[in-house]
């Protein structure tokens, strides 16, 4: 009976040591899990911040693109107006050139021919 009691106590001590070892291992795993959980949360926050920054950059890019399109349309309209003005000035220059040629031709010959040339030029 003493031998059985000693064997039971030995088994109990071995199980107690194994339980302490497993408890220690569990505590170490729990700490690791908490650290990794904190790291995972930190990474989730970084990913979220990066996604928010990306979304803001895309929105900003779209706004800039819209602004550039408006500027391009405005410059194109200004160019069209300037081209029309140039055409008008060219036509005016041709007309004035014809008047000047008629006036120069009107200075030749008789006064009547000059008046007729001037009237034709008008």
SULWO-V370866 format. One line per field, one symbol per residue. psi: psi as a letter, one per 30 degrees, with the letter a starting at -180 (. if undefined). A space follows every 50 residues. Layout:
psi = ???
This chain:
psi = eeeeeeeeeeeeeeeeeeeeeeeeeeeeeeeeeeeeeeeeeeeeeeeeee eeeeeeeeeeeeeeeeeeeeeeeeeeeeeeeeeeeeeeeeeeeeeeeeee eeeefffkaleeeeeeeeeee.
